Amino acid sequence: MKYIVMDPERMSTIAIRNRLRLATDRMAVHGISRYAWEVPTKTYGQMCPLARSLDVLGERWTMLVIRELLLGPKRFKHLLAVLPAIGSNRLSERLRGLQEAGIIRKSTLPPPAAVAVYELTEEGERLRDPLIALGLWGLALPVDDRIDPETARAELVALCLAGTQTNLLDPSRGETFEFHVGDEVFHFQLRHGRFLPRSGPSPTDPTVRIACDLQTFMALALRELTPSQALKDGRATILAGSRSSLAELFRVLVYTPQAPLPVHA
């Protein structure tokens, strides 16, 4: 009889692979998607958790689709409207892949809308903090001629700004703060003490409703302008509520540019 002696290091690799496969098999039994094997995408073929995450999220446009759903449920046509270059076929592919991965699901809005939308699952919501952190990192990147300035949207600035909150507010508060920035309307919901940006008008009467242009909102977000100065100069207008609510929002959400790391020889 012929025996095959395997290298201990290879045996260890095989054992790790088998353990990961067993874990995902158990996940599938309990209804959790084994997305690393199900999403129709290219793979790095590495055990590294970052590489496996990119197997799911690394296709072009995928993270931007998730970005839009971080602002709330969206209809297919609304996703296509804000991502026109993706095309309807590719958008359908990305949505299908994210559904298979268990990151998003199809749902129906309650009446009177009663339309089909895509929304994040609990697994998809876990991507909020890492994707917003990536967005905050991207704020420092230079903008060149390839970037279309017309794609700037205040609600995307609000999405990243929400990631700067470090102190939780009273979790019993359920207020909303509504912004009209040019043609855009979005609001912040206070949920479990955190500001959560959402597309569209507030579903309830907001604590405060503010109108301004995109440049003013950007200046407020980047702390180049204080709320009191914006109001004094007529660059922002309170349509409902009090200026103290506006001040509170920008007191809690504070963007602080990161200092560059020292370069060591």
ChimeraX attribute file (.defattr): number of C-alpha atoms within 10 A of each C-alpha:
attribute: neighborCount
match mode: 1-to-1
recipient: residues
	/A:1	2
	/A:2	4
	/A:3	5
	/A:4	5
	/A:5	7
	/A:6	8
	/A:7	8
	/A:8	9
	/A:9	9
	/A:10	10
	/A:11	12
	/A:12	11
	/A:13	12
	/A:14	12
	/A:15	12
	/A:16	13
	/A:17	13
	/A:18	12
	/A:19	12
	/A:20	13
	/A:21	14
	/A:22	12
	/A:23	12
	/A:24	18
	/A:25	15
	/A:26	13
	/A:27	13
	/A:28	13
	/A:29	10
	/A:30	9
	/A:31	10
	/A:32	14
	/A:33	20
	/A:34	19
	/A:35	21
	/A:36	16
	/A:37	16
	/A:38	13
	/A:39	21
	/A:40	18
	/A:41	16
	/A:42	11
	/A:43	16
	/A:44	12
	/A:45	9
	/A:46	10
	/A:47	12
	/A:48	10
	/A:49	9
	/A:50	9
	/A:51	15
	/A:52	18
	/A:53	14
	/A:54	16
	/A:55	21
	/A:56	23
	/A:57	20
	/A:58	15
	/A:59	13
	/A:60	11
	/A:61	16
	/A:62	18
	/A:63	16
	/A:64	15
	/A:65	20
	/A:66	24
	/A:67	18
	/A:68	22
	/A:69	23
	/A:70	24
	/A:71	22
	/A:72	17
	/A:73	23
	/A:74	23
	/A:75	18
	/A:76	15
	/A:77	12
	/A:78	13
	/A:79	20
	/A:80	17
	/A:81	12
	/A:82	14
	/A:83	17
	/A:84	12
	/A:85	11
	/A:86	17
	/A:87	11
	/A:88	15
	/A:89	8
	/A:90	14
	/A:91	20
	/A:92	14
	/A:93	13
	/A:94	24
	/A:95	20
	/A:96	16
	/A:97	21
	/A:98	24
	/A:99	21
	/A:100	18
	/A:101	23
	/A:102	20
	/A:103	22
	/A:104	23
	/A:105	18
	/A:106	16
	/A:107	16
	/A:108	14
	/A:109	15
	/A:110	9
	/A:111	7
	/A:112	6
	/A:113	8
	/A:114	10
	/A:115	12
	/A:116	15
	/A:117	19
	/A:118	20
	/A:119	24
	/A:120	26
	/A:121	14
	/A:122	11
	/A:123	14
	/A:124	19
	/A:125	15
	/A:126	12
	/A:127	17
	/A:128	19
	/A:129	13
	/A:130	11
	/A:131	19
	/A:132	20
	/A:133	15
	/A:134	12
	/A:135	18
	/A:136	21
	/A:137	13
	/A:138	11
	/A:139	12
	/A:140	10
	/A:141	8
	/A:142	7
	/A:143	10
	/A:144	8
	/A:145	6
	/A:146	6
	/A:147	10
	/A:148	9
	/A:149	10
	/A:150	6
	/A:151	9
	/A:152	11
	/A:153	16
	/A:154	23
	/A:155	25
	/A:156	20
	/A:157	19
	/A:158	23
	/A:159	25
	/A:160	24
	/A:161	24
	/A:162	23
	/A:163	22
	/A:164	17
	/A:165	18
	/A:166	11
	/A:167	10
	/A:168	13
	/A:169	15
	/A:170	12
	/A:171	11
	/A:172	10
	/A:173	13
	/A:174	15
	/A:175	17
	/A:176	24
	/A:177	24
	/A:178	28
	/A:179	28
	/A:180	23
	/A:181	20
	/A:182	13
	/A:183	9
	/A:184	16
	/A:185	18
	/A:186	21
	/A:187	26
	/A:188	25
	/A:189	21
	/A:190	20
	/A:191	17
	/A:192	14
	/A:193	16
	/A:194	22
	/A:195	27
	/A:196	21
	/A:197	25
	/A:198	24
	/A:199	22
	/A:200	16
	/A:201	19
	/A:202	20
	/A:203	10
	/A:204	8
	/A:205	14
	/A:206	20
	/A:207	16
	/A:208	20
	/A:209	23
	/A:210	22
	/A:211	20
	/A:212	18
	/A:213	16
	/A:214	19
	/A:215	13
	/A:216	20
	/A:217	25
	/A:218	16
	/A:219	14
	/A:220	18
	/A:221	23
	/A:222	17
	/A:223	16
	/A:224	10
	/A:225	14
	/A:226	17
	/A:227	24
	/A:228	14
	/A:229	12
	/A:230	17
	/A:231	15
	/A:232	11
	/A:233	10
	/A:234	10
	/A:235	15
	/A:236	20
	/A:237	16
	/A:238	15
	/A:239	13
	/A:240	14
	/A:241	15
	/A:242	13
	/A:243	16
	/A:244	11
	/A:245	14
	/A:246	19
	/A:247	13
	/A:248	11
	/A:249	16
	/A:250	18
	/A:251	14
	/A:252	18
	/A:253	21
	/A:254	18
	/A:255	19
	/A:256	11
	/A:257	11
	/A:258	9
	/A:259	6
	/A:260	6
	/A:261	6
	/A:262	6
	/A:263	5
	/A:264	4
	/A:265	3
